[in-house]
Amino acid sequence: MDIIYQRCCGLDVHKKSITACIITPEGKELKSFGTMTDDLVALVQWIKEKGCTHVAMESTVVYWKPIYNLWRWRKSLPSWSTPSILRR
């Protein structure tokens, strides 16, 4: 399989938890976060520290919005996708 993105992150967003998986040339790393503001800030910081350029997010209902809004507020938005975009 060809590598398209060197550093990417997948998020599985639920009401009370977020599971993140980052894949880099160094390997794969899984981490879980809560959904309170401090937890979301830690998630964003972790993704930035790993140098991710692309994030794909799976979320039910509107649970993705606080994460996306935090990225926009910090003006450091990587390329984002959701399953509805990925299925096209």
LUMDRENVO-462120 format. One record per atom (N, C-alpha, C, O): x, y, z; residue in one letter. Coordinates in pm, whole numbers, plus 32768, in hexadecimal, padded with zeros to 4 digits. Each point is the difference from the previous one (the first is absolute). Layout:
<recs>
XYZa;...
</recs>
This chain:
<recs>
80557F8B8000m;7FAB80758000m;805A807C8000m;80628006804Am;7F7B805C7F63d;804C807C7FF9d;7FDB805C8073d;7F8B80098027d;80D8803D800Ei;7FE880638069i;7FDB80837FBDi;804E80367FB1i;7F3C7FFD806Ei;7FD1807E7FC7i;801B80728061i;802F806A7FD7i;7FB57F8080A8y;801780648067y;805F7FC68068y;7FE77F958036y;808580B27FE5q;80657FD0805Eq;7FCF80008091q;80237FA8804Eq;7F8D80BC7FD6r;7FD38010808Ar;7F6B80208000r;7FD6806C7FD9r;7FDA7F348054c;7F7080158000c;7FC37FCB8082c;803E7FB28049c;7F49807B7FD0c;7FBB7FDC807Cc;7F6F7FDB7FE1c;7FBF80407FAFc;80117F5A8092g;7F747FDA7FF8g;7FC180128089g;803A7FDA8066g;7F4F80617F9Dl;7FB98017807El;7F7A7FB87FFDl;7FB680097F9El;802C7FB180CCd;7F7C7FC38014d;7FC1804C8075d;80287FEE8073d;7F7780667F6Ev;7FC9805E8062v;7F7A7FCE8035v;7FA57FE17FB4v;8052801680D0h;7F857FD88044h;7FD5806F805Fh;80448067800Bh;7F4D7F868037k;7FCD8066805Bk;8060801E8073k;801480758023k;80297F238018k;805480148076k;80937FDB7FEBk;804F800A805Ek;7FD77FCB7F2As;808B7FDB7FE8s;802680107F6Ds;7FAB7FFF7FA7s;80D680118044i;803880097F79i;80777FA27FFCi;805A80098054i;7FA87F9F7F4At;80747FAA7FEBt;804980347F85t;7FC580127F96t;80BC8006807Ba;805180367F92a;806D7F9C7FDDa;803C7FC18058a;7FDD80307F27c;806B7FAB7FD0c;805580537FA0c;7FCE80337F9Cc;80B17FDB8084i;805C804A7FAAi;80607F9C7FC1i;803A7FAC8044i;7FD580607F38i;805E7FAC7FB7i;806C805B7FC6i;7FE3805E7FB6i;80997F84806Ct;8073804C7FD0t;80697F9B7FCFt;7FEF7F878012t;807C80A97FB1p;806B7FA37FD9p;803B7FB48077p;80387F947FEFp;7FBC80A38089e;80337FBE8079e;7FA47F908030e;802A7FAE8051e;7F59804D7F7Fg;7FA37F99802Ag;7F758036801Dg;7FDF80717FDCg;7FD17F3C8065k;7F758022801Fk;7FF380148096k;803B7FB78050k;7F7680AE7FD6e;7FEA801D808Ee;7F6C801B8018e;7FC380527FBBe;80037F6980A7l;7F7480128028l;7FFA80488086l;80507FE6805Al;7F5080747FB1k;7FEE8047807Ek;7F6D8024800Fk;7FBC801C7F9Dk;80127FE480DDs;7F758025801Cs;7FFC8084804Cs;8057801D8052s;7F4280327F90f;7FED8082803Ff;7F6F800C802Cf;7FA87FBD7FCAf;8040809A8097g;7F7880228027g;7FC9806A7FA1g;803F80207F9Bg;7F4D80158086t;7FC180637FA7t;7FF080898041t;7FBE80577FC7t;807C7FBD80ADm;7FFC8084803Dm;806980597FBDm;805A7FCD7FBDm;7F9B80B58054t;8057805E7FBAt;80947FE28017t;804E80007FA0t;7FDA7FE780DBd;808E7FE1801Bd;802D7F837FB4d;80717FFA7FD0d;7F377FA38026d;80207F867FB6d;8010801D7F6Bd;805B7FCB7FC0d;7F4E808A800Al;800880237F72l;807F804F7FE2l;803E7FEC7F97l;7FE8806C80C4v;807C804A7FEFv;80777FA07FFFv;805C800F7FB0v;7FA17F8E80A8a;806B7F9B8005a;80037FAF7F7Ea;806C7FE17FCDa;7F207FFC7FFEl;7FF87FB77F81l;803E80517F8Fl;80537FCD7FB4l;7F8580B18041v;803480567F96v;8098800F800Ev;80487FF97F9Dv;7FE7801A80DCq;8090800E8018q;804B7F827FD7q;806A80087FC2q;7F607F848061w;803F7F817FDFw;80097FEE7F68w;80687FD77FCDw;7F2C80487FEDi;7FFF7FF57F6Ei;8068805E7FC3i;80497FDA7FA5i;7FBE80A0808Fk;806280617FCEk;808F7FD2801Ek;8058800D7FAAk;7FC07FBF80CDe;80867FD18026e;80317F917FA4e;80777FF67FE3e;7F2D7FB77FEFk;80237F917FA8k;8011802D7F6Fk;802B7FB27FABk;7FB480CC8038g;801380377F79g;7F9E7FCD7F99g;80207FFA7F89g;7F677FE280A1c;7F9C7FCC7FA4c;7FD3806C7F9Ec;7FE780738027c;800E7F677F5Ct;7FD1805D7F98t;7F727FE37FD6t;7FC080557FC2t;800C7F348060h;7F787FDA7FD7h;7FBB7FB88073h;803B7FAC8044h;7F4780777FD0v;7FAF7FC28069v;7F7D7FD07FC3v;7FBC804D7FBCv;80217F35805Ca;7F7E7FCA7FD8a;7FB27FE58081a;80377FC8805Fa;7F4B805E7FA2m;7FB27FF8807Am;7F7C7FB87FE5m;7FB9801F7FA1m;80277F8080B5e;7F807FBC7FFCe;7FB5802A807Ce;80327FF28070e;7F5580437F7Cs;7FB580338072s;7F6B7FF07FE8s;7FCF800B7F90s;7FEA7FDA80DDt;7F6F7FFB7FFBt;7FC980898026t;803780448057t;7F5F7FE37F68v;7FBA807C801Fv;805F80777FF3v;804080107F98v;7FCB804280D0v;804D807C7FF9v;80798000805Dv;8036806A801Fv;7FF77F21800Ey;806E7FFA805Fy;8084802F7FC4y;805C8020804By;7FAF7FE67F32w;807A802E7FBDw;801280988008w;807080317FF4w;7F248019801Fk;800680927FF6k;806080428065k;804B80597FD9k;7FB57F8080A8p;805F8042805Cp;80927FEC7FD7p;8051805B8011p;7FD07F317FBBi;808A7FE67FD4i;8023805A7F8Ai;806880428000i;7F417FC07F9Fy;801780527F89y;800880958025y;805780477FCFy;7F4F7FE68086n;8001808C8028n;807F8026804Cn;8033806F7FEFn;80007F378062l;807D801B8048l;8074800F7F9El;805580578011l;7FAE7F537F89w;8069800C7F99w;7FF580877FB9w;806580437FEBw;7F217FE47FF2r;7FED807F7FBBr;802A80758059r;803F805E7FD0r;7F9E7F9D80AFw;8021806A805Ew;8098800F800Fw;8033806F800Ew;80147F1F7FEEr;80928004800Cr;8044801F7F7Br;807B800B7FFBr;7F3780027F9Bk;803480227F7Bk;80707FA17FD4k;8064802B7FC7k;7F8B7F568053s;80657F9D7FD9s;7FBB7F857FC7s;801D7F8F8028s;7F8A80887F7Dl;7FAB7F967FCCl;80497FA97F99l;802A80337F98l;7FE57F4B8084p;80357FA77F98p;7F907FDE7F9Fp;7F918032800Dp;808C7F7C7F93s;7F997FD37FA4s;7FA37FA0804Bs;802E7FA0803Ds;7F4F807A7FBDw;7F9D7FB18049w;7FA47FB67FA1w;7FE380337F93w;7FEF7F578093s;7F997FB97FB6s;7FA47FBA8061s;80247FE28072s;7F6580047F5Dt;7F9E7FB2804Bt;7FD47F8C7FA7t;801880057F87t;7FA77F9380B1p;7FD87F907FACp;7FAA80277F88p;800D7FC37F95p;7F9E80A08079s;7FAC80267F8Es;805680347F8Cs;7FDE7FEA7F8Cs;809080598093i;805C802F7F98i;80517F8C7FCAi;80167FF77F87i;80187FB080D1l;80557F907FD6l;7FB67F9D7FA8l;803F7FBC7FAFl;7F3D8038805Fr;7FB17FA07FB2r;7FEA802C7F70r;7FDC7FAD7FACr;803780D08037r;7FE480327F78r;805B7FC77F9Ar;7FF580217F8Ar;
</recs>
